[in-house]
Amino acid sequence: MTEWYLGDDWSQKTKEEFEQKLKKSRGDYNKAQYLRIKGSSLLESKDPQKNEAGCELLNRVINEYPKEISNVMFAYEQLGDYYFKQVDYTKAKNNYRQSISFYKENGRSGSSGIGDVKLAETIIKAGKSDDFLAMYHLLTDEFKKTGGALTLNDDIFRYYSVLAKISDAIGKKDEAKAYAQKALQLTEITKPQLDDYPRLGVVTVDKEELGNLKSILA
């Protein structure tokens, strides 16, 4: 009964059935959620046309159901994730900024909770050094004010890693070293945070990332 809004099938028949069932579904929250889930599934496809359809569905969440804050906030973040993978850092940055704009008044519930971390990662990838100081303040002064409270080790690693790079770039060398050290310590934890989920919280890091963190400590 729920398969109609899952998966990346987007044939003409599937599309028509989706729209029919969406129309019959009750409440704006459900409609927004179904659009967002289907859209995110389409973004995971390797088919560019399905990706385009996924972006359209997520933008429908934003435009047609603006009062459904949790779904709108997450739709922006998922668009940011997609454009980041496409190396379109301008669109990724813009969508992440829209997502985190809800944090102050609405909290982070309903999203990954690390949209600001993702924004900072995007700024670094894009080489936007003029924004580094603002990102430093976003992840330090503003982080706790907007409900930042990370529990998963891989999220905490991303937080410390991006702060290490930004701190180093703006000349806060001692802070950068402290953040880099904390990030590297998390890479040594191989036990999952929940036994039933063998990869939950376990940090996956490539050689380039390790090299960057170690160079900050050097």
C-alpha positions in Angstrom: 0.0 0.0 0.0 3.0 2.4 0.4 5.1 1.4 -2.5 3.7 4.0 -4.8 5.9 6.7 -3.3 9.1 4.6 -2.9 11.7 3.6 -5.4 13.1 5.3 -8.5 10.7 4.0 -11.1 9.3 7.0 -13.0 7.7 5.6 -16.1 4.6 7.4 -17.5 2.4 4.9 -15.8 4.2 5.2 -12.5 4.1 9.0 -12.7 0.3 9.0 -13.4 -0.3 6.6 -10.5 1.8 8.7 -8.2 -0.1 11.9 -9.0 -3.4 10.2 -8.6 -2.5 8.7 -5.2 -0.9 12.0 -4.1 -4.1 13.8 -4.9 -6.1 11.4 -2.8 -3.7 11.4 0.2 -4.8 13.3 3.3 -3.2 16.5 4.6 -0.5 18.8 3.5 2.1 17.1 5.7 1.5 13.7 4.0 1.5 15.2 0.5 4.8 17.0 1.2 6.4 14.0 2.7 5.4 11.7 -0.2 6.7 14.2 -2.7 10.0 14.5 -0.8 10.5 10.8 -0.4 9.8 10.1 -4.0 12.0 13.0 -5.1 14.9 11.8 -3.0 14.6 8.3 -4.4 14.8 9.7 -7.9 17.9 11.7 -7.0 19.6 8.5 -6.1 19.1 7.1 -9.7 22.0 7.1 -12.2 19.5 8.3 -14.8 19.8 12.1 -15.4 16.2 12.4 -16.4 15.1 10.8 -13.2 17.4 13.1 -11.3 15.8 16.1 -13.0 12.3 14.7 -12.0 13.6 14.3 -8.4 14.6 18.0 -8.3 11.2 19.0 -9.6 9.4 17.0 -6.9 11.6 18.5 -4.1 11.0 21.9 -5.5 7.2 21.2 -5.4 7.6 20.5 -1.7 9.2 23.9 -1.3 6.8 25.8 -3.5 3.4 24.0 -2.9 3.8 23.3 0.9 5.8 26.1 2.4 4.2 25.8 5.8 5.4 22.1 6.1 8.7 23.3 7.6 10.3 20.0 8.4 9.8 18.7 4.8 10.7 22.0 3.2 13.9 22.2 5.3 14.9 18.6 4.4 14.0 19.1 0.7 16.4 22.0 0.5 19.1 19.9 2.2 18.6 17.0 -0.1 18.8 19.3 -3.1 22.0 20.6 -1.6 23.3 17.1 -1.3 22.5 16.3 -4.9 24.1 19.4 -6.3 27.2 18.9 -4.1 27.6 15.4 -5.7 27.2 17.0 -9.1 30.0 19.5 -8.2 27.6 22.4 -8.6 28.8 24.1 -5.5 26.8 27.3 -6.1 23.5 25.5 -6.2 24.6 23.3 -3.3 25.6 26.3 -1.2 22.3 28.1 -2.0 20.1 25.2 -1.0 22.1 24.5 2.2 21.7 28.1 3.2 18.0 27.9 2.7 17.8 24.7 4.8 19.7 26.1 7.7 17.7 29.3 7.7 15.0 27.4 9.5 17.3 26.2 12.3 17.1 29.3 14.6 13.3 29.4 14.9 12.3 25.8 14.1 15.3 23.7 15.3 16.9 20.9 13.3 14.4 18.1 13.7 13.3 16.6 10.4 16.6 17.1 8.7 20.1 15.5 9.1 20.9 18.2 11.6 24.2 19.0 10.0 23.2 21.3 7.1 25.6 24.0 8.4 28.5 21.5 8.4 27.6 20.6 4.8 27.5 24.2 3.9 31.0 24.7 5.4 32.3 21.7 3.5 30.8 23.1 0.3 32.5 26.5 0.9 35.8 24.8 1.3 35.4 22.7 -1.8 34.4 25.8 -3.8 37.5 27.6 -2.5 35.4 30.5 -1.3 38.0 31.9 1.2 36.1 35.1 1.7 33.4 33.0 3.5 35.7 31.1 5.8 35.5 33.5 8.7 31.7 33.4 8.5 31.7 29.6 8.4 33.9 29.6 11.5 31.4 31.7 13.4 28.5 29.6 12.1 30.1 26.4 13.5 31.2 27.9 16.8 29.2 30.8 18.0 25.9 29.9 16.2 26.1 26.2 16.3 24.8 25.6 19.9 22.4 28.6 19.6 20.6 26.8 16.8 20.4 23.4 18.6 23.5 21.8 17.3 24.1 18.6 19.3 25.8 15.8 17.4 25.6 12.2 18.6 27.0 10.1 15.7 30.7 9.8 15.5 30.8 10.2 11.7 28.9 13.5 12.0 31.1 14.7 14.8 34.2 13.8 12.7 32.8 15.9 9.8 32.2 18.8 12.2 35.8 18.7 13.7 37.4 18.1 10.3 35.8 21.0 8.6 36.4 23.3 11.6 40.1 22.2 11.6 40.5 23.2 7.9 38.7 26.5 8.3 40.5 27.4 11.5 43.8 26.7 9.9 42.9 28.8 6.9 42.0 31.9 9.0 45.1 31.6 11.1 43.7 30.0 14.2 46.5 27.4 14.2 46.2 26.2 17.8 42.4 25.7 17.4 43.0 24.0 14.1 45.4 21.5 15.6 42.9 20.7 18.5 40.1 20.1 16.0 42.3 18.0 13.8 43.4 15.9 16.7 39.8 15.3 17.8 38.8 14.3 14.2 41.7 11.9 13.9 40.8 10.2 17.2 37.4 9.4 15.9 38.8 7.6 12.9 40.3 5.0 15.4 36.8 4.0 16.6 35.7 1.0 14.6 32.9 -0.2 16.8 29.4 0.8 15.6 27.3 2.9 18.0 24.4 0.4 17.8 25.1 -3.3 17.5 22.2 -3.9 15.1 23.6 -1.3 12.6 27.2 -2.4 11.8 28.2 0.9 10.1 26.3 3.4 12.3 28.6 6.2 13.3 31.7 4.5 12.0 33.9 7.1 10.3 34.9 6.5 6.7 37.8 8.7 5.6 39.9 8.7 2.4 43.7 9.2 2.2 43.3 12.8 1.1 41.2 13.7 4.1 43.6 12.0 6.4 46.5 13.7 4.8 44.9 17.1 5.2 44.2 16.6 8.9 47.7 15.3 9.6 49.3 18.2 7.7 47.4 20.6 10.1 49.1 18.8 13.0 52.5 18.9 11.5 
